[in-house]
Amino acid sequence: MNRDEILKRYNLIEDNINRIKEKYNINYDVSLVAVSKYSSIETIKEFLSLNIDLPLGESKAQSLRDRVGEIGKIKDNVKWHFIGRIQSNKVKYIVKYADLIQSVDSIEIAECINKEALKNNKVQDILLQFNISDEVQKGGFTADDYIGVYENIMKMPNISVKGLMAIGKDTEDSYVIEEEFEHLNLIYKEINKKYNNTLSILSMGMSSDYELAIKHGSNMVRIGSSFLGNS
Ligand SMILES: *Cc1c(COP(=O)(O)O)cnc(C)c1O
């Protein structure tokens, strides 16, 4: 994709976000992650040539590593978010290259990240991924014991929990998706009430459902197919 098309898409998404914020009287920032997982390296370079300061999102440890290497040669201040399923044997690459790991979905993976971050002399920023709808194919903590999960991971010295993340259910029924987003919003508020507003990121919403997510409190949307696309 060329830079004119990318710029057009970016402006459209930003306009949409602003319109949605007005519609629901939202006065805090809603940030955008440019999900680059489907895009070619050429498209990513075209995007970076626009100097729009957004983090890039990758969902595979291998591509994260390769792309940080490739892009690092031309630009060194790009931020990378990891948004995919985490396998424990890939944690070392993810911790090495990700500024924010959005998809921490078990205590075991958090322990792995904590260990690896210590080795790298780093405090790793993460989000806890929740699977509110309990879809089997999706990762994430269930909603039952979120305080226990948070307290457990919060104590890990080389991890800093910045917020929560969820992927909306893949359904045409927007009411189901809204319920899910609202549920995570309540968990987010509950943790913040109990722990002195410790969380600042509620990451919900992708190409097809970011309006619903923002309506229910999201302050970070992750857009792939309708932004950097799949070529
Ligand atoms: C792929 C992906 C996205 C982007 O999805 P689109 O529907 O292409 O916008 C966002 N979040 C996560 C976790 C993803 O895996």
The ligand as an SDF file (V2000), in Angstrom:
LIG
                    3D

 15 15  0  0  0  0  0  0  0  0999 V2000
   -5.1460   -8.9860   14.4890 C   0  0  0  0  0  0  0  0  0  0  0  0
   -5.4440   -8.3140   15.7490 C   0  0  0  0  0  0  0  0  0  0  0  0
   -5.9780   -7.0140   15.7630 C   0  0  0  0  0  0  0  0  0  0  0  0
   -6.3460   -6.2520   14.5010 C   0  0  0  0  0  0  0  0  0  0  0  0
   -7.4820   -6.8080   13.9440 O   0  0  0  0  0  0  0  0  0  0  0  0
   -8.2540   -6.1320   12.7030 P   0  0  0  0  0  0  0  0  0  0  0  0
   -9.6030   -6.7370   12.7670 O   0  0  0  0  0  0  0  0  0  0  0  0
   -7.5170   -6.5050   11.4780 O   0  0  0  0  0  0  0  0  0  0  0  0
   -8.3000   -4.6660   12.9290 O   0  0  0  0  0  0  0  0  0  0  0  0
   -6.2000   -6.4250   17.0010 C   0  0  0  0  0  0  0  0  0  0  0  0
   -5.9320   -7.0720   18.1580 N   0  0  0  0  0  0  0  0  0  0  0  0
   -5.4370   -8.3140   18.1800 C   0  0  0  0  0  0  0  0  0  0  0  0
   -5.1580   -8.9530   19.4920 C   0  0  0  0  0  0  0  0  0  0  0  0
   -5.1880   -8.9780   16.9920 C   0  0  0  0  0  0  0  0  0  0  0  0
   -4.6950  -10.2300   17.0410 O   0  0  0  0  0  0  0  0  0  0  0  0
  1  2  1  0
  2  3  1  0
  2 14  2  0
  3  4  1  0
  3 10  2  0
  4  5  1  0
  5  6  1  0
  6  7  2  0
  6  8  1  0
  6  9  1  0
 10 11  1  0
 11 12  2  0
 12 13  1  0
 12 14  1  0
 14 15  1  0
M  END
$$$$
